[in-house]
Amino acid sequence: MPRFLAIGLTAAAVAAAVVVNAGPSYAAACSKGYVGLTFDDGPTSNTPALLNALKQNRLRATMFNEGRFAAADPAGVRAEVAAGMWIGNHSYTHPHLTQSTRAQIDSEISRTQQAIAGAGGGTPKLFRPPFGSSNSTVRSVEAAYGLREIIWDSSTGDWSGVSVDRIVEANGKLTNGQIILMHDGPANTVTALPRIAQVLADHGLCAGMISPQTGRAVAPS
């Protein structure tokens, strides 16, 4: 084989390897803005697969962790941070806070702040009440810990076992600044992520961070 041909083939092979390892090359223009991808109830045994899929598809998200799981799996919290995710507070035991006393609400929030910080996740600035259920007492306790309450604009319903198509479709309806609810555990959610990345790119949207000031999705700082 001629030497120049061998060199050409080698260069082509290297280039192909780079393309394969680079992952999907979605448009980075973010011309239509940013959306907030959120995942509740982690860390779980599914977290490594979820983080891997997010990284492969160049997506960042906010992980609303339960304090009891963060305390039991600090390595899972550290893995979320290492993967470039943001960590939020989702209570310690996932109760209906509107049916709880102020002292119980305080305990749920404060213990989770401590558990996440102790696991290496930093001190959360965002709080998502379980079931999205809140009232003036819940918000008052949140404020005492400097937390911004984050609900959602759209839910995939992934917790109920909906199809991959349904999960992708819900993400495809997002517009600038909006936030979508997903969960750490469902396998279909992980499977949907490559298509979610593509549909966001097709709509000129990027996965951003949630601003503690406005509660809306913005460009990562």
N, C-alpha and C positions, 0 to 999 in steps of 0.2 A: 504493500500500500504506500503511495507517495506520502512523503513527510508532511507536505502542506495539507493534504486531505485528512491525515490523521489528526493534525492540529485543529483543523476545522471541525471535525467530528467531536473532538474532546471539548472544544469551546461550546459547541451546541449542547453537549450532554450536561455541562456545568450550568448553562443558562436554563436548560429544562429543569434541572434539579432545583435551581433557585426559584423558579416559578412554582414548582410543586410545593416547596416548603414555605412559600410566602403566604399561602392562604388566599382567600378571595380578595380581589383588589377592588373594593367598592369605592365609589366617588367620595372624596373627602371634602367636597365643596360645602356641604351642609347648606345649600342655597335656600332651603325652606325652613331651616332652623333645627331645633333639638327637641328630643322627647326623652322622657324618663322611664327606663325599663326598671321595674322593681320586682324583687323576689322575696316572698315572706316565708317565715317559719324555719329558717336554717339556724345553724348548719346541720345538715343531715348526711346520711350515707351517700346521698345522691350529689352532694356538693362538689366533689372532685370532677364528676362528669359534667356538671353544669358549668363550672369554671373553665374546664377545658374547651367546651363548646363556645363559650363566650369569647375566650381568647382567640380561638381559631377563626372566629368570624369578626374579630376586631370590634367587639362590643363591650361597653362598660355598663354597669348597672348598680343600683342601690340595693343592698341586701338587708332587709329588715329582720334582724335576728331575734329569736327568743332568748331571754337571759339564761334559762335552764339549759338550753342546748349549747350556748356559748360557754357556760361554765363547765359542761361535760366534755366539750370538744374544742378547747382553745386552739388546737392546731388547725381546725377548720376555719376559725376566724382569721388566723394569721394567713392562711392560704387565700382567703378572699381579698385581704389587703394586698398580698403579694401579686395577685392577679389584676390589681388596679381597680378593684371595686370600692364603693363607699358603703359604710356600715351604719345602719339605723337601728333604733330601739323599737321592739315590737312586743314589749311587756315580758314578764318573766314566765308566766304560766298560761298566757293566752285566755284570760277570763273575759266575761262581759263587764267591762269597767263601769258602764253606766248603772250596773246593779251592785257596785262595790262601794264601800265607804271611802272617805277621803284618805284615811290611813292605809287602807288596802291598795288604793290607787298609787299612793306615794311609794309603798313598798314594791309594787310591781315595776314601777319606773326606775326607782333608785337602785334596786338590786340588779336590774338589767344594765344600767349605766356602768355599775361597778364590774359586772361580769364581762362585759365587752371590753372595757378598758383594761381589766386584768388579763384578758386573753390576748392583748396586743392590737385591739381594733380601734384604739383611740376612744375619745369621749364623744358619743353620738350627739349630733345637733338636730337630728330629725326623729320624729316619733310617729309611728302608725298604730293607732288603737286597734286592737283585735276586732274583726268583723266590721271595721270602719265605724264603730259605734262610739260616739263622743257626746259630751255635754259641757256645760260651763265649769263643773267641778274638775273634770278630766283636763280641760284646757288650762285651768288655773294651776294644777299641779305640773303640767307640762311646762308652763311658763316659768315656774319656780326653778326648773332644771335647765332653763335656756333652750328648750326644745321647740321646734316648729312642727305642728301637726300636718301630716301628709296623708290625704286619702287617695283617691284616684279618679281619673276621668273615664277610664274604660277598664273592664275586667275581662280576662280571657275565659274565666270559668274553668281553668285547668284543673282545679282541685276536684272537680266532679267527674273527671275522666273524659272530657270532650276530645274530639279528634284534633290531629295536627292541623288540618285545614282550618278549623274554627279558631285555633290559637293564632295562626298566621293572619287570618281575616281580621281579627280584632286589632292586631298590631297595624294592619294596613289602613285603619281608619283614623290613626293618630294624626294630629296636627301640631304645629309648633307650640312648645311649652307644656304639652299634655303628658300625663303620667298613666301608665298601664300597670295593672295588678297581675302578677304571676306568682308562682310558688316554687320553692326549692325542690320539692320532691317528685313531681310528676315526670315520668319518662317522656311523655309526648311533648312536654315543654322543651326538653333538651333536643329532641328530634326536630322541633320546629325552628330552632335558632338560625340555621343557615338560610332558611327561607325568610325569616324575620329580617335578617341583615339585608337580604336582597330587596325586599319590599320597601324597607326604609330608604335604601339607596335609590331605588326607582322613584321615590317620592321626594328626593332631595333632602332627606332628614338624617340626622346623626343621633346616636345615643349619647346623651349628655348627663350632667350631674343635676341634682335637685338643689336649688338655691335655698339656704336656710332663711334668707331674707324675704323671698317672695313665695316660696313653696312651689315654684314652677321649674321646668327643665330649662337649663341654660348650657352654654358652652363650658366644658371643663376648665377650671382655673389652673 
